[in-house]
Every structure is written in structure tokens, then in C-alpha cells.
Amino acid sequence: MNTSTRSAGSVHRIVVGVTGGIAAYKTVQLVRLLVKDGHEVHVVPTDDALRFVGAPTWEAISRNPVTTSVHDDVAQVRHVALGQGADLVVIAPATANSIAKMAAGLAGDLLGTTLLATQAPVLIAPAMHTEMWRHPATQANIATLRARGVRLIGPDDGQLTGADSGPGRMSEPEAIHAEVRRLLDSPRPDGDLAGLRVVISAGGTREPIDPVRFIGNRSSGRQGAALALAAADRGAHVTFVAAHVEGGILDTIPDRITVVHAGTAAELGERMTALAADADVLIMSAAVADYRVANVADHKLAKEDGAPVLELVENADILAGLVTGRRAGQTIVGFAAEMPTEAETVIERGIRKRRRKGADLLAVNEVGWESGFERADNTVSVIGPDDTVVATASGTKREVADAVLDAVVGLRA
Ligand code: CTP
């Protein structure tokens, strides 16, 4: 099982460093916005910062304890643990003094040790008077930080704390928040799927009966969404082909993932076939209707028309079609929701299904009236090309997604 501590892709651990500037009051709003996004936020103020906004405010807003000293919580090795576990560090406001300390690599307080211990992206929002910002010492420190990959937002040009105005004003919390989102959404160039084009279908197709009715299924699209997020986090360029997915699922898909819609099995087949032309990995997690209605009514059926007789015709097997048209080097993954029978286990059924369709990998999960659908958790076994189980995972859909992607990476290696 994948033991990643990140869940659902969009939840991240963010350290917000606050240094001693009056703009610290605006950072309260930034922390509020990050917590509202569902992130785990740890505020690390400097001693000076606490003169502007006190620890109780940060604790209440971040919902996490606040310390400034490297001597607190020593048993947890907090002085490095915060930095090591962070997905992103934001310093807002970053004063001229704190920028100088960062450039020099000073580690005299918890923020300093956190910054030296982290490998996460660091974003700073400078705030100071114009003269201090323009001073060659500050500009040299900024150049040093930039050269190390530190990102900057602002400072903005505008009214400063006194009567003066000019560049030096900390960017607004909403702008910093937007930049945080952008940074968290960037594909990781060091991920094990970096540069690969991954196309993932999800949800359930809907086959029309008449203009208002359809034959559908219980697939929510959650597993497919988790796969899309996990693949994107691991560096892939992801296209998410959404058949009908549960409300709210599409809101969890960040902008860096391209979303394409498909209603019926025929539409899904067209989209997947077109996208397959330049994809490296194809994952069919959508639940595709095996049959469509041949005699779709062009008007809404009414009871007075009598009980309808639906004539069903078989849909093309999209997965098998993708395998037939496979381009060199392409990895193709199917999903199968199976129920055991007296004669066969779900694994045995999965093995037969993988062979029949020709997919490289088939992720099999057991379903029943009570299990497998509309739930946050999932259990799957991934069957590989030699008919053995190459991975099993039980846990959140994100954990299952990562296990399936591990199998893809393993196969491609
Ligand atoms: N699939 C597909 N096209 C279809 C039906 C299924 O691409 N017309 C894909 C699904 O997206 C999934 C895999 O095939 O990745 C297995 O789906 P499943 O519904 O279990 O396959 P069926 O062939 O319909 O098998 P069964 O007879 O057990 O329903």
C-alpha cells in the first residue's frame, strides 16, 4: 500500500513563515484562504513577527500549534521536521532583514532551520520601505535567492505604512494565494511520470432511451479523478476524459489537467481513440455501458404510449480497440469491477478479462450491492502481462491510484 501522507491530490502541507513587518496582519487572511482550501498549514512566526500578530491568532486560524523556537518540541525534531515535510514554504511578509538572513543561510530560529531543511519550493512576499527594497544589499540578496530557485511575488507599488508610497508593499493575500495554487499545481519535473502524456477515462457512460432518460451505472468517477491527480502530481501531462461523474468531482480537478467530456460509450470511444494517437499511457477507468438502445425515441416516452420495449445493441469495446490500435511504447490499463462466482474468484475473472482485452494491466476490484461504488475507499489487485498480481492496494482512492501508477512505472521500466 502506498503510504503517501498527501491525500486527494489537492491537500498539501504548507509552512507559512511570518517575519516582523506590519503586513503580517494581511497574512492572517492568506492562512485563512489556505486552510479553507483544505491544506494543512503550519505558521512559523519569528519573534519579531509576534509583536505584530500574536500566537493565539495564528493557532486559531491555522488550527495548528505555533512555535518560534528551535527548542520547542525537540522530541519531534520540529526544527527540521517542518521543512522536511513541507510541500511548499511561503514567507509573508518577508522583511529586508529576513531576506538577508535567508540569503546568508542563518538558522538561529525555527524559520531559519525550516528553510535550510526543506526541499520544497519557497515563495517569498517581500514587504519593506522603498529605500530598503532598492538598496543594493537587498537587491543582491534577492538575486542570490532567485538564483537558488526561490520564487518572488511582489512587492507591489503603492501606499506604504507611513506617508510614503512606492514599491515595497506586500502583495495582497488573494494574489499570494493564487500564486500558491499555481505553484502547487505545477507538474513536478522530478516525478516518475515526468513528461509522459497520460489519458484517463472516468465515470459512467449514459446511453439515451429518449431525450430525458438513459441507461447508466453507479460509477462516480472518483477513482479516475484520483488517478488523474496522482499522475499529474507525478509529473505527467494528463487528459481526463469524463463520462458522467458525480457532482463536485470536476471541481477537484486542477487547471493543469485537461478535461474532455463524453456522454455515451460511442463518444467516449471517439475521444479516447483520438487522444490515444499521442498518448504514452491510456487508463480506462470509466464504466462503459456494454449496450446502447437501438430504438432511441425522439420524443419523451409517455405512459400512454405503453410499456417501452428497448432494443439493445452491443457497444464497441473501447479498451480492446485501443489495444488493437496501440502505438509503440504505449501502456494500456483497464479496470474491472468483478463479483466472485462459485466457479471463479475475482482474480481468476480478472485474468481472463485482461487476456481477452489485451490490456497490459488490469486493476480488478470486487463489487457487490454494498461494496465498490460511491465510497471513498477501494481495494484493487493489479494483474500484469504474465497473469500474476503485480500490485495490490487497499485504502483511499488516491492510495489505490498511486499503486496502479507504480505498476505502470514498473512495467515501463
Ligand atoms: N470497457 C471498454 N469498452 C466497453 C466495455 C468496457 O473499454 N464497451 C473497458 C472498461 O473501461 C474497463 C474494462 O473494459 O477498463 C473492463 O470493463 P468491464 O465492464 O468489466 O468489461 P466487459 O467487457 O463489459 O466485461 P463484462 O462482460 O464482465 O461486463
Residues whose N, C-alpha, C, O or C-beta is under 5 A from the ligand:
A	BS01	CTP	M284 S285 A286 A287 V288 A289 D290 N315 A316 D317 I318 L319 V333 G334 F335 A336 A337
